[in-house]
Amino acid sequence: MNLPLRATPTMRTLTVLILLATTLAGFTDFAECSDRPNIVYILADDLGYGDVGAFNDEGKIKTPHMDQLAAGGMRFTDAHSGSAVCTPTRYGVLTGRYSWRTRLQSGVCWGYSVPLIEDGRMTVASMLKTKGYNTACVGKWHLGLKWALHDPKKVPTDNSREPWDNIDFSKPISSGPNQVGFDYFYGISASLDMHPHVYIENDHLTSVPTRIIEASGGKKFWRKGPIGDDFKHIDVLDQLTEKAVGFINKQSKDKPFFLYFPLPAPHKPIIPTEKYQGKSGLNEWGDFVMQVDSTVGSVMKAIDDRGLADDTLFILTSDNGATPGADFPTLKSKGHNPSGKLRGHKADIYEGGHRVSFIARWPATIKAGTTCKQTICHTDLLATAADITGVELPDNAGEDSVSLVPLMKQSTDKAVREATVHHSVNGSFAIRQGSWKLILAPGSGGWSNPRPPQARKQKLPRVQLFNLTSDLAETSNLQEKHKDVADGLLKLLQSYVDKGRSTSGKPQKNATKIALFK
């Protein structure tokens, strides 16, 4: 008769250690990655709040991949870009700082503008590199580059539009994405309608331009300028998508990565490829949005096919509201409004200018199919990434950034932001706190009516105050009825300017003097 062997204390301890070692061995990769999840950030260009099905029940454009992303993650319904136009938003995404603290007080950079991100300033990419991340930017940069010049005395300015004769395109770019934390860059210098019309890989052009392309008009608008032999505007979105997917496919599972993918679309030129032409049944804008949705789907598929979805924070948003070039009248006649129920569009200080769709999927942390109604801003990426990776930001970084991790985990009902500052194309300010939004301009501050000259001519009130809970469309100015609210918000905004930050920490300096009223 064989009796069972009686376990001694030593044997029991050894058994536990073996089981523990086996368990840990099986989860080593998960443990490492859960502390450092991959981060993919897709920033569409001019995608309207109402263009995404998950944010507009009445929308007529089919966006199945974006909707699927929302179903698997969290919708932020009160998310805002740092500005109502391209460049300043991109600065805020990467630095966690409002762009109006820089030299750029209005407008955007151009294809030859000098770098906007200051030397030595921490970015999301440079911070994540310190935590062992592979970092890549694929897409539209639009934050200035340091081109090689034939005559170093003739440095391009933000308003330089035809300085190509002084650019030596054969020489390396000495300051760009590689100098602010990105291991790899492939993309275009600015908007798709801006020259030079070339692809840039890291610090060099993939094809040195030898000819000038004439301007194109209408929805297919681009500016006259140099073009590379390998560059066709209609192919750019697909080319960038291929590069982004290629980067994901090359990543090792034992090292996290950060992919910043700023799309050039559906910004002008509105040129969907043949596969999508006529697909929306609306117009070229609807078709191009559907192609953007397909790009999102391609990146999702690459992540899912690699088995990386559970431990990848995937964010999809837009740099501002939809451009009026989308042809709002035609779209509205067919039942679609790119701004949804919001007033205004790209460039405006009204909600349609800066309230954007924002989706975050991270299965290991975010519960699928959830919605967050708190006010957030694009500047919050840096603090969020720092929170995830255990980095304590220094006082001179992320001055306007707060972590969204508590919202993603649904661990708090308290507002994570004290207030949020908005900015229009002409530099008009607004500040939002809770239900209240104070606008320091008499009109849109942008491209919708009343435009700044019209507003001044009509002698409209210099200040506008709206309660967005009861008046999301911003139709009733309550400044006269609630002067105390307006005064309080104005003082808060002034304090943000004076301190050089809107978060806790030591005061910092702005690059220039800032005027609240334009």
N, C-alpha and C positions, 0 to 999 in steps of 0.2 A: 504493500500500500504506500503510495507516494503522498506525503503530506506537503502542503504548500509551504514554501520557504518564508520564514518570518522576517520581515524587514527590520533591520537595525536602524537606529537614528542616522548613522552614517550613510546607509543605503538610501534612506528616505530623502536625506539632504541632497545626495548625488542625483537621485531621480528628479527632484524638483529643479535642480540646476540644469540638467539635461533638457527637460521640458521647456524651461524658460529660455535656454539658449536656442533651442529649435524654433520656438515661437518668435523670438526676436529676429532670428535669421530670416524668417519668412516675411517679416515686416520692416526690414531695414530700409528698403527703398521708400516705403510709405512714410516711415518716421522722418527720414531726411527731407522728403519732398513736402510733407505736410507743414514743416517749419518754413519751407521756402517754396511755395507754390509757383508754378509758371504764371506769368501775367501776360495776357494778350489784350491790347487796347486798340480797338478799331474806331477811328475818328472819321466819320463820313463828312463830306464837304457840302454844306448847304441843304442837308436833308431836313425837311420840315417836320415839326412835331406831329402834324396830322398825316404825314406820308407813311408812317409805320402803322400797320393794322392793329398791333397790340395797344396803340395809344389813341386810336381813332375808330370807334365802332362804325362811323359813317363814311370812312375812307373807301375809295374805289380802286386803290392800287393794291395788288396782291403782293404781300411780303411774307411768304410762308416760312422762310428761314429765320428772319428776325422774330416772327411770332413764335416759332419753335424755341428759339433762344429764351424768349420771355417766359414761355411756359415751363422751361426747365430752370428758371432762376427768379430774379426779383426785378420788377419794374419800379423805377423811381419816377414818379409822375410830376415832381416839382424840382427837376434838375435844370441847371442853368450853365450856359457857357460863360466864360469870363468876360466875353465881349460879344457884340452882335456881328462881328466880322472876323475874318480868318486869322491873321497873324497874332493879334493879342490873345486870342483864345489858346493858340498853340503854345505861346510863351507860358501861359498860366498852367496848362496841362503838365508841362515838363518841369516847371520850377516851383509850382505851388505858390506863386506870387502874382498879384494882379499886374497886368502889363502897363496900366496907367502910372505905375511907379517908375517906369523906364522913360527913355526919350520919346517913345511912341505914344503920343497923347491923342492921336486920332489917325484914322486910315489904317493902311497896312504896309508891309514891306513889298519891294518889287524884286524882280529876278536877280538884280545886281546889288541889292542893298547889303550893307555891312552887317555882321552878326548882331542880333538883338540880345541874345543871351550873353551876359557879362562873363569875362574871364574869371574862372574860379568859382562861379556860382554852382551850387549843387543842383543836379537834375535828378529825375527819377532814375535815369539810366546810370549816372555816375554813382548814385547811392547804392543801387542794386548790384553794381559791379563789385562793390566792397563786400557783398554777401555771396559772392561766387556765381553770379548770374552771367549767362551769355546774353548780350544785348544787341538788338537790331532795330533799325528804323527802315521801313520800306514804304515809299510813297512820297507824298507832297511835303516838302520841308517848310518852306515859306517863313523862315526865321532869319534870313540873311546868311551870306557866305562871304568868305574873304577870297576873292578871285585874284589871280595873278594879273598885274597891270603892266601895260607897256610903259606908261608914264605914271609912276607912283604918286605924283603930285595931284593927279586927277582922280580922286577917290569918289566912287559913286555915292549918291545920296539916296534917301528913301523915295525921292521923286524922280530919280533917273530912269528914263524909259527907253532911251536909245543910245546907250554908251558902249555898244559892243565893239566899236573900233578900238577902244582902249583896253579890251580884255584879251589876254593871251590864253585862249582856250586849250592850248596844248600843254600848259603847265598845271601842276597840281593845285587844288584848292587847299589853302593853308589853315583855314578855320571853318569847320562845319560840324555835322553830326558826330564825326569821329572824335572831335575835340571836346565834346560835352558828354561823353560817356557811352557812345554807341560803338560796339566792336565792328558792326557792319552797317553800311548804308547803301541802299539802292533806290533811286527815285528821281524826282524832278525838283528844280530849285524853288519854284513858287507855284502859283495856280496854273492850271493847264492852259489858260488863255494868255499866259505871260511868257515872253521870251527870256532867256534862250530856250528854244524847244529842243531839249537834249535830255538824255539819261545820264545820271551821275552814279558811279559806283565808287563808294568810299571817297577818295580825294581826286578822282579823275573822270573825264567824260568818256563814255563808251564809244563815241564817234565825234571827232572834232568837226564842228560845222564849217562847211565850205560854201554855203549859199544862204540867201535870205528868202524867207517865205513871205508872201504877201498876206495882208490881213484878211480875215474872213468875217462875215457879218451874221446878224440874226442870232438864232439859238446856237449856231455853230461858230460863234464869235471866238477869234483869237487875234492877237496883235502881230503886226509885222515884226519879223526879227530872224536871227540866225536859227537854223534847224540842222540837226544831225541826220546823216543818211539812214540811220536805223530807227528814226523816230516818225511814227504816224499817230496823230492825236487819237484816232478812233481805236487804236490798239493799246493805248496806255493802261487803261484799267485792267484789262486781261493780263498784260505783261507784268504789272505790279502784283496782281493776284498770284500769278505763277511763282514769282520770286518769294512772296510771303509764305506760300505753301511749301516751297522748296526749303526755306529756312527751318520751318517746323519739322519737316521730314528728316533734316540733318541733325536734329538735336538728340543728345543722349538722355536716357531716362534718369541717369544718376546725377545730372546737373541741371538746375532750373534755368529757364530763359525768360526774357522779357522781350516781347515783340510789340513795338509801337507801329501801327499800320494806319497812317493818315491817308485816306483815299483822296483822289482828285475829283471825285464825282459824288452827286450829280451836278456839281458846279459847271458853269459854261466852260468850254463848248459842250452843249447838250447833244452828245453824239453816241447813242446806243449802237452796239454792233448789229449786224444784220439779223442775228438770232433773236434779238429783242425788239426790233423795229416793228411797231404796230401791235405789240403783245399786250399792252395795257388797255387798248381800246380808248385811250384818252388823248394823249399827245406824246411828243418826244420825251417830255419830263417824266411822265408815268412809265414809259418804256425804260428810261435810264435808271429810275429808282428800282425797277425790277432787276436790272442788271447788277446794281449795287447789292440788292438782296441775294443774288446768286453768288457774288463775291463773298458775302458773309457766310453763305452756306458752304462754300469751298473751304474756308478756314475752319469752320466747325467740323467738317468732315475729316480734314487733316488731323485735327486734335483727337477726334473720336476714334479714327482708324488707328492711331498710335496708342490708344488706351490711356490718354492723358487727361481726359475730360474731368474726372473726379477731383484731380488736384491741379486744376488750371482755373485761375480767376480770369474769366472772359468778359470784357466790357465792350459794349457797343453804344456809341453815342454820335452826336453831330457837333460841328464846330460853331454852329449858329442856326438861325431859322432859314427857311427856304428863300431863295432869290426870287425877286419879281420876274426874272427872266423865265421862270417856270410857266408863265402865262396864266396868271390867276383867273382872269375872266373866262377863258376857255375851259379851264379845269372846273371852275365853279358851275359853269353851265351844264357840266356833266356830273355834277353832284360831289365833286371832290375839292376840298380846301386844304392846301399844304400846311396851313397854320392851324387847322382844326377850329376850335372855338376861340382861339387867341386873336388879339388885335395886332396888326402889323406883320412884318416879315423881316428878313435879313436886313441888317444895318440899323434897325429901330431900337429905341429904348423901351418900347412896348414889349409885352410878353412874347409876341410872335418873333421878335428879333433874337431873343436869348434863351427862352425856355425850350428845352430840347428833349427828345426821347433819350432814355438812359436805361440800359439793361445790364445787369450783372449776373453771371452764372458761375457758380463755384459749388458743385454738388457736395463737397466735403464740409461746407460751411453754410451755404445759403439754401434755405428750404425752397423747393420748386413751387412755382405758381404763386409767389408772394408779391405784395405791393408795398412800397414805402412812400408815404405822402410827405415826408420831411423835405425841407429845402436843402439842396446840396449844390455844389459847384464843381466845375472841372478842375479847379485849383486843388481839390481835395485828394488827388491821386498820390501826391508825394507823401503826405502824412499817412494815408492808407497803406501804402507800400512799406513805409517805415514801421508802422504798427505791426504789420504782418510779419516782418522780418526781424523785429526787435531792435530797430535802430532809433536812438534818441536824436532827434534833429537839433542841430545847433541853432542859436538865436538868429543867425544870418541866413537861414534857409527855411523855405515853406512858410513865409510870414503870413500867408492868407490861406493856409491849408489845414484841414481837420480830418481826422480819421473817420472813414465810413464803416469800419469793421463792426462797431456796436450795432449799426443799422442792419448790416448784412446778417449778423447773428441774431437780430431781433432781441437784443439784451437790454435795450433801453427804450423808454417812451419819451425821454427828454430830447429837446432840440440839441443837435450836436454843433450847430453853428449859431452864434449870437445874432448875426445878421449877414446878409450877402449883398455885395456891391455889384451893380450892373453898369455897363458902359456901351455907348452907341458909336457909330462910325465917325461922327463929328466930335466925339469926346464928351457928350452929355452924360451926366451921372444919374443913377437912381440907387436907392438903398432899400432893401427888403428885410423886414423883421416881422415874423408871424404872418398875420393877415395883411399887414400894412406895407404899402410900397410908395415911397416918396420919389418923385421925378423932378430933377432940377433943370427943367427945360419946358418951354411953352408948347411944344409939339412933339413930333416923333423923334427928333434928333437924328433922323435917318432919311430913308427914301420913300416912306409912305406919307400920305397927307394927314395933317398939315406938316410939310417939310419946314425946316428952320426959317427960311425966308418968308414963307407964307404965314407961319405962326407969329413972327415979329410984325408983319404987315397987318395981321388981324388983331394985334395987341392982345393975344391970348395970355392967360395968367402965367407968370414966370415959374410957378411951382404947381405940380400936380400931385394929388394924394388919392390913392385908391385902396379900397378894401377888397382884396382879391378873393376872399371867401364868399362875399356876396356879389362881387362884380368882377369876375374873371376877365371879362371883355374890356375892362378899363373905360367905361363910358361915363361915369359920374365922378367928377373931381370934388373931393370932400375937404379940400384944404381950408376953406373958410369955416367949415363946421368943426374941424378938429385941428385947430392951430397948435394945440399943445402936442399932439402926436407928430405933426410936421416938424415943430421946433426940436422935439426930442430926437427924431431921426436925423435931422440936419446936424445936430451936435455930435451924434454918434459917428456919422460919416466924417465930420471934421476931425474927430479924435483918431479915426483910422488913418487919415492923411497925416496928421501930426506925428503919430507914433511910428509911422512907417510899417505898420502891421495891423491886422485885425484879430490876431490871436494873442495869447499870453506870451510873455517873453520880453527881453530887453528891447527898447525902442531901436529902430533901424532908420537909415537914411533913404529917402527917395532920390532918384537920379536928377530930378528937376523940381522946380516950384510947380505946385498943382493948383489950378483954379477950379473951384467947384462949379461955377456958373460959366457957361460958354457964351 
